[in-house]
Amino acid sequence: MRKLNALGIMCFAFVLASTVRGQTAPGVNNAELKGDYAFTFNGMTTGGGGASTVFAAVGRFTADGAGNLTNGELDANSAQPQQRAAAQTFTGTYAIGADHRGVMDLNIPGGGRLAFAIMANGNAQFIEIDAAGGVGEVGSGTMERVDTTAYNTAKITGDYAFGVVGLDFWNNRTAIAGRLTANGAGTLTNGVADINQSGRFTSYSTFATANYTVSDTTSGRGIMILPPLPGALQALNFAFYIVNSGKLFAMEIDAVTIMTPLLNGVVLQQQSPIGGFSSASLNGGMVIYLTGRAGSGCGGGTGPAPNVLAGLLTADGIGTVGLTYDQNCGGAPTSVTGLPGTYSVTSNGRAAFRLGGAYVAAYMVSANQAFFIVPDSSVLFGFGEPQAAGSFTNSAVNGTYAGSTSAPATLDVVIFSGEFTADGASPTGNIFGVEDIGAPSGTSLGIAANATYSVSSSPTNGRGTIAGSIGGNGIIYGISASKFVVVSLSDPNPAVLIFEQ
């Protein structure tokens, strides 16, 4: 990704092995990657000296199951104009070993290499691994199988919630969460949104009609245009790639300025109950995980620092809620248990929380599932997922998981993907595996990692501790038997770590 290194981001290292250090028998499992995929990537570009600028990409490709990529297309955006690309075509190759870990190379100017880990559902987590000597792109992303029958404007119809986040030309953080209605003919109405621009938080009870179109029915690429938000941003042009009729990967494609930050995220179809959402749509446990970027002073430092949070939000279905969470801002950890609060949900899915005097907004996708946006100076933003019913203990964290770093907030975050096996033992479980790391200084592949963990159902269901080389000294929150998240309390450059079978 030195010239059009927009595509360097696509070096996926599929990691879903056991304890094998390197890729074994390259190509033996190439059939595991076959069909059409869409992808999204969030990261940063550095030219040396520790400075960085925002970089992101969305796109699609076809894998033939024999190590070849065809029909590749991507859009990339950056604060550096030479790294921007619109509907850039590409081909490539890949090799997946006996341990299910793989490497992908893209045939683009400047080259591109990624490491990826395939999950049980056929999707994958990936990182970029071709930076070296303090120069290049680093970041993480996901690729998902697509439904090509949804490559049509008419298929994008109904109510959708969305969440996008990113940085502007000066690395100021912005996030937008909202909802809108698509009519299947290119018009978006009933728009509602909340925006946080470096701590300046504004709620819009309505915004002007927007537009969208699936401009390429062979690649699933489309364009969505959001109108100007008064006093906030100019009109925003997004390129999106269809995963299915209920999910779009969307990235802002205007030149990166103060008024048009590089925003990247997802649009999800709302699964609203008859009559619309209500307070009853929040009933039970929801695991939330949020990321922000503190400008300075966080954890005693003077420069930008990641601010990450994970917790369990428990609602009663009639307006009362409690929150237990663990937060790490630049190495300054905080743990809060049983924070009381109230909430309300409108019929269009916008939720408002009052938690210990603090205000939080969210947009519902379905029951106990939502995008979250916080009006703080670090622009905390993320997602909440329903916690599966039942008591979570060590036995719920058992089996093989693909793990990765979520979108990094600063250049110093350790960005990895890997495969890990948890034994579910009690009272102390063991998790071990192999991870691949992409960093500005260079790539480290096949690194052994291990930790011990202990998860309890009380006093907070599914909350536990983890200690070792996976997340340092951190906290686990269990979402289901197949997924959990981790927040390190000891890392001065933390991220939310996501593990999924």
Secondary structure, 3 states (H helix, E strand, C coil): CCCCHHHHHHEECCCCCCCCCCCCCCCCCHHHCEEEEEEEEEEEEEECCCCCEEEEEEEEEEEECCCEEEEEEEEEEECCHHHCEEEEEEEEEEEECCCCEEEEEEECCCCEEEEEEECCCCCEEEEECCCECCEEEEEEEEEEECCHHHCCHHHCEEEEEEEEEEECCCCCEEEEEEEEEEECCCEEEEEEEEEEECCEEEEEEEECCEEEEEEECCCCEEEEEECCECCCECCEEEEEEEEECCEEEEEECCCCCCCCCEEEEEEEECCCCCCCCCHHHCEEEEEEEEEEEECCCHHHCCCCEEEEEEEEEEEECCCEEEEEEEEEECCEEEEEEEEEEEEEECCCCEEEEEECCEEEEEEEEECCEEEEECCCCCCCEEEEEECCCCCCCHHHCEEEEEEEECCCCCCCCCEEEEEEEEECCCCCEEEEEEEEEEECCEEEEEEEEEEEEEEECCCCCCEEEEEECCCCCEEEEEEECCEEEEEECCCCCCCEEEEEC
